[in-house]
Amino acid sequence: MPLITAALVVTVTFPSVVLAGAGPVDRVDPLASFEVHGTTPQCLRLIEGVFDPRGDERYMPYLNEERVLLRNECGTPRGLDGWIIHDYARTATYRFPYRSSIAAGAMLRLRTGAGVDTSTDRYWGRGAPVWDNATWERAYLRDPAGALSSTWTRADRRLVGAGDIASCTSGGDEATAKLLDANSGTVFTTGDNAYRNGTADEFSACYVPSWGRHKWRTRPAPGNHDYYTSGAAGYYGYFGWRAGSPSRGYYSYERGAWHVVVLNSNCSAVGGCGKGSPQEQWLRADLLAHPARCTLAYWHAPRFSSGPHGSDSLYQALWQALYDHRAELVLNGHDHAYERFAPQTASGSLDRTRGIREIVVGTGGASSYAFESVERNSEVRGSSTFGVLRLTLRPQGYDWKFLPVAGKTFTDSGSTSCH
């Protein structure tokens, strides 16, 4: 991001990426107003705010889930002595203590409640919320002289994306990228990001000219074609920290009141996907540590599909872990089509009370597949339309809509509450 060297106010719209543990964080929230202010170079940014984590943050531990996040984009460590964060009405002001600092590229959470300060978390020590639940509520960051550096405004959350995306022999990825251009939110991918082999050159030549312009707001999942290059080196090299650790490729983050889990369906590369595997154990621990009202997960190869790849029981243990923790939604790719299933158990039994809905959205633009059969509980199918899925994540539910590329009419939409 360029440095601000003259009196300037710039307003843009970017999404946030919030890791579920310590680690880098990027930009701001979907639909949020992000403003950079200043007359001197400033590169400390507010990049996320969680103002109503569970709909009621009046009591512990909810006060520590209400938070704002700060990132140092300066390239060098920065002192925080005298910097302040305050609310819209300026009735609550936090001043960083003497000799505070933040490392280059690091992020720091400021939590409303009480706790022990660390290099990644600081605690305001308040007994009541700082921010209310109004959509206009805003957090402010000011330098020691009182100059406004950046702000973050609460807004609704969106995810938008697809899988099976970029091919230099297809114009479909450019058509779907235009849909991303027109829709704010965090971009998700459900794997097979750059065809045919996920090489660095293919990412550069095929992915970058289309979906690459949204890299800054993308949280990807790897596909089998990404692993056609040893260790998925092209994929991890391109997406960097956004893709999680190259040794795992699975990670989680938060989007508003939702917990979002990204898994790696390339099981042989990560020690398996079955019960007791490192990934399954990590998933259960992650879900236990993040007991959100609403949870979704996405990965590449689907548990259930009517496409040529079909259903795969290899992912049943992962589905079971999500089911046990009352997850709402799973997104996949691999079969180059769109298919929505009714809520199911891990074994494929219809369960409208607490089952997980699956949507296969392998429609990113590489090519299209025809359906070879119809699996039970399949509700909607579209086999010849590129497009993206847009999710609006509400505190107690979600809306979905499939957006077709220009010239196509197939669509699917709906709304439901979380369990």
C-alpha positions as CSV (number, residue, x, y, z in Angstrom):
1,M,0.0,0.0,0.0
2,P,1.5,3.4,-0.9
3,L,2.5,5.8,1.8
4,I,0.4,9.0,2.3
5,T,2.7,12.0,1.9
6,A,0.2,14.8,1.5
7,A,-3.0,15.9,3.2
8,L,-5.4,13.3,2.0
9,V,-8.4,11.2,2.8
10,V,-8.9,8.1,0.8
11,T,-12.0,5.9,1.2
12,V,-12.1,2.4,-0.3
13,T,-13.9,-0.9,0.4
14,F,-11.9,-3.9,1.3
15,P,-12.6,-7.2,3.2
16,S,-11.0,-8.4,6.3
17,V,-9.2,-11.6,6.9
18,V,-9.1,-12.7,10.5
19,L,-7.1,-15.7,11.5
20,A,-8.5,-17.9,14.3
21,G,-5.1,-17.8,16.0
22,A,-2.0,-15.6,16.0
23,G,-0.8,-14.6,12.6
24,P,-1.1,-12.0,9.9
25,V,-4.3,-10.2,9.1
26,D,-5.1,-8.2,6.0
27,R,-7.3,-5.3,5.1
28,V,-10.7,-4.6,6.4
29,D,-14.3,-5.9,6.5
30,P,-16.5,-6.6,3.5
31,L,-18.7,-3.6,2.8
32,A,-16.9,-1.6,5.5
33,S,-15.6,2.0,5.0
34,F,-11.9,2.0,5.3
35,E,-10.3,5.4,5.5
36,V,-6.6,6.4,5.5
37,H,-5.9,9.8,6.8
38,G,-2.8,11.9,7.5
39,T,-0.2,14.4,6.5
40,T,2.8,12.2,7.3
41,P,3.5,8.7,6.2
42,Q,1.3,6.3,8.3
43,C,1.1,2.6,7.9
44,L,-0.5,1.4,11.0
45,R,-4.0,0.3,10.1
46,L,-7.2,-0.8,11.8
47,I,-8.1,-3.9,9.7
48,E,-11.0,-5.5,11.6
49,G,-13.6,-4.9,14.2
50,V,-15.9,-7.4,15.9
51,F,-18.6,-5.4,17.6
52,D,-21.3,-8.0,18.3
53,P,-19.5,-11.4,18.4
54,R,-22.5,-13.4,19.7
55,G,-25.3,-10.8,19.6
56,D,-24.8,-10.0,23.3
57,E,-21.3,-8.9,24.4
58,R,-22.2,-7.6,27.9
59,Y,-20.7,-10.4,29.9
60,M,-17.4,-12.3,30.0
61,P,-16.1,-14.0,28.0
62,Y,-18.0,-12.1,25.3
63,L,-16.2,-8.9,26.1
64,N,-12.9,-10.4,25.0
65,E,-14.5,-11.4,21.7
66,E,-15.4,-7.8,21.1
67,R,-12.3,-6.4,19.6
68,V,-10.5,-4.4,17.0
69,L,-7.3,-5.4,15.1
70,L,-4.3,-3.4,14.2
71,R,-1.7,-4.2,11.5
72,N,1.7,-2.8,11.0
73,E,2.2,-2.4,7.2
74,C,5.3,-0.2,7.5
75,G,8.0,-2.8,6.8
76,T,9.8,-2.0,10.0
77,P,8.8,-2.3,13.7
78,R,6.8,0.7,15.0
79,G,6.4,2.2,18.5
80,L,2.9,2.6,19.8
81,D,3.6,5.0,22.6
82,G,0.8,7.5,22.7
83,W,-1.3,6.0,20.0
84,I,-5.0,5.7,20.8
85,I,-8.1,3.8,19.7
86,H,-11.6,5.2,20.5
87,D,-15.3,4.8,19.6
88,Y,-17.6,7.0,17.6
89,A,-18.7,9.2,20.5
90,R,-15.3,9.2,22.0
91,T,-16.7,8.1,25.3
92,A,-14.2,5.3,25.5
93,T,-10.5,5.8,24.7
94,Y,-7.6,3.3,24.9
95,R,-4.1,4.6,25.0
96,F,-1.2,2.2,24.3
97,P,1.1,2.2,27.3
98,Y,4.7,3.3,27.4
99,R,7.2,1.3,25.3
100,S,4.5,-0.5,23.4
101,S,5.5,-1.6,19.9
102,I,4.4,-3.8,17.0
103,A,6.7,-5.8,14.7
104,A,6.8,-5.3,10.9
105,G,3.9,-7.1,9.3
106,A,2.4,-8.1,12.7
107,M,-1.1,-7.7,14.0
108,L,-2.3,-6.8,17.4
109,R,-5.8,-7.4,18.8
110,L,-7.3,-5.0,21.3
111,R,-9.9,-6.9,23.3
112,T,-12.5,-5.1,25.4
113,G,-12.4,-7.3,28.5
114,A,-9.7,-8.4,30.9
115,G,-6.6,-10.6,30.5
116,V,-2.8,-10.7,30.4
117,D,-1.3,-8.6,27.6
118,T,0.9,-10.5,25.1
119,S,2.6,-9.6,21.8
120,T,-0.6,-10.4,19.9
121,D,-3.4,-9.4,22.3
122,R,-4.0,-6.5,24.6
123,Y,-6.9,-6.0,27.0
124,W,-8.8,-2.8,27.6
125,G,-10.0,-3.9,31.0
126,R,-13.5,-2.6,30.7
127,G,-16.5,-4.1,32.3
128,A,-19.0,-3.1,29.5
129,P,-18.9,-3.1,25.7
130,V,-17.2,-0.2,23.9
131,W,-19.2,-0.5,20.7
132,D,-22.9,-1.0,20.3
133,N,-24.5,-3.0,17.5
134,A,-25.4,-0.1,15.2
135,T,-24.3,-0.6,11.6
136,W,-22.7,2.8,11.5
137,E,-20.5,2.3,14.7
138,R,-16.9,3.0,14.0
139,A,-13.4,2.5,15.6
140,Y,-10.8,5.2,15.2
141,L,-7.0,5.0,15.4
142,R,-5.0,8.2,16.1
143,D,-1.3,8.9,16.3
144,P,0.3,10.5,19.4
145,A,-0.4,14.0,18.0
146,G,-4.1,13.2,17.7
147,A,-4.1,12.9,13.9
148,L,-6.5,10.4,12.5
149,S,-4.7,7.4,10.9
150,S,-7.5,5.0,10.0
151,T,-11.0,3.9,10.8
152,W,-13.1,0.8,10.7
153,T,-16.9,0.6,10.4
154,R,-19.1,-2.3,11.2
155,A,-20.9,-3.8,8.2
156,D,-22.6,-7.0,7.1
157,R,-20.4,-9.9,6.0
158,R,-20.2,-11.5,2.6
159,L,-18.3,-14.4,1.0
160,V,-18.2,-14.7,-2.8
161,G,-16.4,-17.3,-4.9
162,A,-16.2,-20.6,-6.7
163,G,-13.7,-23.3,-7.5
164,D,-12.1,-24.8,-10.7
165,I,-11.1,-21.4,-11.9
166,A,-8.3,-20.2,-14.1
167,S,-7.3,-21.7,-17.4
168,C,-5.4,-20.0,-20.2
169,T,-7.5,-21.9,-22.7
170,S,-10.8,-20.6,-21.3
171,G,-12.3,-17.2,-21.0
172,G,-14.6,-18.3,-18.2
173,D,-12.4,-17.2,-15.4
174,E,-12.4,-13.6,-16.8
175,A,-16.2,-13.7,-17.0
176,T,-16.5,-14.9,-13.3
177,A,-13.8,-12.3,-12.3
178,K,-16.2,-9.6,-13.5
179,L,-18.8,-10.9,-11.1
180,L,-16.2,-10.5,-8.3
181,D,-15.6,-6.9,-9.5
182,A,-19.2,-6.1,-8.9
183,N,-19.5,-7.8,-5.5
184,S,-17.8,-6.8,-2.3
185,G,-16.8,-9.4,0.3
186,T,-14.1,-12.0,1.0
187,V,-13.4,-14.1,-2.0
188,F,-13.2,-17.8,-1.3
189,T,-11.9,-20.5,-3.7
190,T,-12.8,-24.2,-3.5
191,G,-9.6,-25.4,-5.2
192,D,-8.0,-26.0,-8.6
193,N,-7.1,-22.4,-8.8
194,A,-4.8,-22.5,-11.8
195,Y,-4.9,-25.2,-14.5
196,R,-3.4,-27.4,-15.6
197,N,-0.8,-28.2,-13.0
198,G,-0.8,-25.2,-10.6
199,T,2.6,-24.1,-11.5
200,A,4.0,-20.6,-10.7
201,D,3.9,-19.8,-14.4
202,E,0.2,-20.9,-14.7
203,F,-0.7,-18.7,-11.7
204,S,1.1,-15.8,-13.3
205,A,-0.3,-16.3,-16.8
206,C,-3.8,-17.7,-16.1
207,Y,-4.9,-16.7,-12.6
208,V,-3.4,-13.3,-12.2
209,P,-5.1,-11.6,-15.1
210,S,-8.6,-12.5,-13.9
211,W,-9.1,-13.6,-10.2
212,G,-5.6,-12.3,-9.4
213,R,-6.9,-8.8,-9.1
214,H,-8.8,-9.9,-6.0
215,K,-5.9,-11.7,-4.4
216,W,-5.8,-9.2,-1.5
217,R,-9.3,-10.3,-0.3
218,T,-9.0,-14.0,-1.2
219,R,-8.9,-16.9,1.3
220,P,-8.3,-20.0,-0.9
221,A,-8.5,-23.8,-0.6
222,P,-6.2,-26.0,-2.6
223,G,-7.3,-28.5,-5.2
224,N,-5.8,-31.6,-6.7
225,H,-4.5,-29.7,-9.7
226,D,-2.7,-27.3,-7.4
227,Y,-0.9,-30.3,-6.1
228,Y,0.2,-31.5,-9.5
229,T,3.1,-29.2,-8.8
230,S,5.2,-30.9,-6.0
231,G,4.0,-29.7,-2.6
232,A,1.6,-27.3,-4.3
233,A,4.5,-24.9,-4.4
234,G,2.9,-22.7,-7.1
235,Y,-0.3,-22.3,-5.0
236,Y,1.5,-21.6,-1.7
237,G,4.0,-19.4,-3.3
238,Y,1.3,-17.3,-4.9
239,F,-1.1,-17.0,-2.1
240,G,1.4,-16.8,0.7
241,W,0.1,-16.6,4.3
242,R,-3.5,-16.4,2.9
243,A,-3.4,-20.1,2.2
244,G,-2.2,-21.2,5.6
245,S,0.9,-23.3,6.4
246,P,2.2,-25.2,3.3
247,S,2.6,-28.2,5.5
248,R,-1.1,-28.3,6.2
249,G,-3.2,-26.0,3.9
250,Y,-6.0,-26.0,6.4
251,Y,-6.8,-23.0,8.6
252,S,-9.7,-21.0,10.0
253,Y,-10.9,-17.4,10.3
254,E,-13.8,-15.4,11.4
255,R,-16.3,-13.4,9.5
256,G,-18.6,-11.5,11.8
257,A,-20.5,-13.9,14.0
258,W,-19.5,-16.8,11.8
259,H,-16.5,-19.2,12.1
260,V,-15.1,-20.2,8.8
261,V,-13.0,-23.3,8.3
262,V,-10.9,-24.1,5.2
263,L,-9.8,-27.7,4.8
264,N,-7.4,-29.6,2.5
265,S,-8.9,-32.5,0.6
266,N,-5.5,-33.6,-0.7
267,C,-5.4,-36.1,2.1
268,S,-2.2,-37.9,1.2
269,A,-0.3,-34.6,1.4
270,V,-1.4,-33.8,5.0
271,G,-1.4,-37.2,6.7
272,G,-5.0,-38.2,5.8
273,C,-8.5,-37.0,6.3
274,G,-9.9,-39.9,8.3
275,K,-10.9,-40.2,11.9
276,G,-7.8,-39.5,14.1
277,S,-5.8,-37.9,11.3
278,P,-3.9,-34.7,12.1
279,Q,-6.4,-32.7,10.1
280,E,-9.5,-34.3,11.7
281,Q,-8.0,-33.8,15.2
282,W,-7.1,-30.2,14.3
283,L,-10.6,-29.6,13.0
284,R,-12.3,-30.9,16.2
285,A,-10.0,-28.8,18.4
286,D,-10.6,-25.7,16.2
287,L,-14.4,-26.1,16.4
288,L,-14.2,-26.7,20.2
289,A,-12.2,-23.5,20.6
290,H,-14.6,-21.5,18.4
291,P,-18.1,-22.3,19.5
292,A,-19.8,-19.9,17.1
293,R,-23.6,-20.0,16.6
294,C,-22.9,-20.4,12.9
295,T,-20.1,-22.2,11.2
296,L,-19.2,-23.0,7.6
297,A,-16.4,-25.0,5.9
298,Y,-15.0,-25.3,2.4
299,W,-12.6,-27.5,0.6
300,H,-12.1,-29.0,-2.8
301,A,-13.4,-32.5,-3.4
302,P,-17.0,-33.0,-2.2
303,R,-18.4,-35.5,0.2
304,F,-21.5,-35.6,-2.0
305,S,-21.8,-35.0,-5.7
306,S,-23.9,-36.0,-8.7
307,G,-21.0,-35.0,-11.1
308,P,-18.5,-37.3,-12.7
309,H,-16.2,-37.4,-9.7
310,G,-19.2,-38.4,-7.6
311,S,-19.5,-38.7,-3.8
312,D,-16.4,-39.6,-1.8
313,S,-16.5,-41.2,1.7
314,L,-12.9,-40.1,2.2
315,Y,-14.3,-36.9,3.7
316,Q,-16.9,-38.5,6.0
317,A,-14.9,-38.0,9.2
318,L,-14.4,-34.3,8.5
319,W,-18.1,-34.0,7.8
320,Q,-18.9,-35.9,11.0
321,A,-16.7,-33.5,13.0
322,L,-18.6,-30.5,11.5
323,Y,-21.9,-32.2,12.1
324,D,-21.0,-32.9,15.8
325,H,-20.3,-29.2,16.2
326,R,-23.6,-28.2,14.5
327,A,-22.0,-26.6,11.4
328,E,-24.4,-25.1,8.8
329,L,-22.8,-25.2,5.4
330,V,-20.1,-26.9,3.3
331,L,-18.8,-25.5,0.0
332,N,-16.9,-27.6,-2.5
333,G,-15.6,-27.7,-6.1
334,H,-13.9,-30.5,-8.1
335,D,-17.0,-31.3,-10.2
336,H,-17.3,-28.4,-12.6
337,A,-21.0,-27.7,-12.0
338,Y,-23.4,-26.2,-9.5
339,E,-25.3,-28.5,-7.1
340,R,-27.1,-27.8,-3.9
341,F,-28.0,-30.6,-1.5
342,A,-30.6,-30.7,1.3
343,P,-29.1,-30.8,4.9
344,Q,-27.5,-34.2,5.5
345,T,-25.6,-36.3,8.0
346,A,-22.1,-37.6,7.3
347,S,-23.6,-40.8,5.9
348,G,-25.9,-38.9,3.5
349,S,-29.2,-39.3,5.4
350,L,-31.6,-36.4,5.2
351,D,-31.6,-34.3,8.4
352,R,-33.4,-31.0,8.2
353,T,-33.1,-30.4,11.9
354,R,-29.3,-30.3,12.3
355,G,-27.9,-31.6,9.0
356,I,-25.3,-29.7,7.0
357,R,-26.2,-28.2,3.6
358,E,-23.6,-28.8,0.9
359,I,-23.2,-26.6,-2.2
360,V,-20.8,-27.7,-5.0
361,V,-19.7,-24.6,-6.9
362,G,-17.0,-25.7,-9.3
363,T,-18.1,-23.0,-11.7
364,G,-15.1,-20.6,-11.6
365,G,-14.5,-20.8,-15.4
366,A,-12.1,-23.6,-16.3
367,S,-14.7,-25.9,-18.0
368,S,-18.1,-27.4,-17.4
369,Y,-19.1,-31.0,-16.6
370,A,-22.4,-32.8,-17.2
371,F,-24.2,-34.7,-14.5
372,E,-24.0,-38.5,-14.8
373,S,-26.5,-39.4,-12.1
374,V,-28.5,-37.8,-9.4
375,E,-27.5,-38.4,-5.8
376,R,-30.2,-38.6,-3.1
377,N,-31.0,-35.3,-1.4
378,S,-29.8,-33.3,-4.4
379,E,-32.1,-30.4,-4.8
380,V,-30.8,-28.0,-7.5
381,R,-28.3,-28.7,-10.3
382,G,-26.8,-26.6,-13.1
383,S,-24.2,-28.0,-15.4
384,S,-23.4,-25.5,-18.1
385,T,-23.2,-22.1,-16.4
386,F,-20.0,-20.4,-15.1
387,G,-20.7,-18.2,-12.1
388,V,-20.0,-17.5,-8.4
389,L,-21.8,-18.1,-5.2
390,R,-22.5,-15.1,-2.9
391,L,-23.2,-15.7,0.7
392,T,-24.5,-13.0,3.1
393,L,-23.6,-14.1,6.6
394,R,-26.1,-12.8,9.2
395,P,-25.6,-13.2,13.0
396,Q,-28.2,-16.0,13.1
397,G,-28.5,-17.2,9.5
398,Y,-27.4,-16.7,5.9
399,D,-28.6,-16.0,2.4
400,W,-27.2,-17.6,-0.7
401,K,-27.4,-16.7,-4.4
402,F,-25.7,-18.2,-7.4
403,L,-24.7,-15.4,-9.8
404,P,-24.3,-16.5,-13.4
405,V,-21.9,-14.9,-15.9
406,A,-23.3,-12.4,-18.4
407,G,-25.6,-14.0,-20.9
408,K,-26.6,-16.9,-18.7
409,T,-29.9,-17.2,-16.7
410,F,-29.4,-20.2,-14.4
411,T,-29.5,-19.2,-10.8
412,D,-30.3,-20.4,-7.3
413,S,-31.0,-18.5,-4.1
414,G,-32.4,-19.0,-0.6
415,S,-32.2,-18.0,3.0
416,T,-32.1,-20.0,6.2
417,S,-31.4,-19.7,9.9
418,C,-28.6,-21.4,11.8
419,H,-29.3,-24.4,14.0
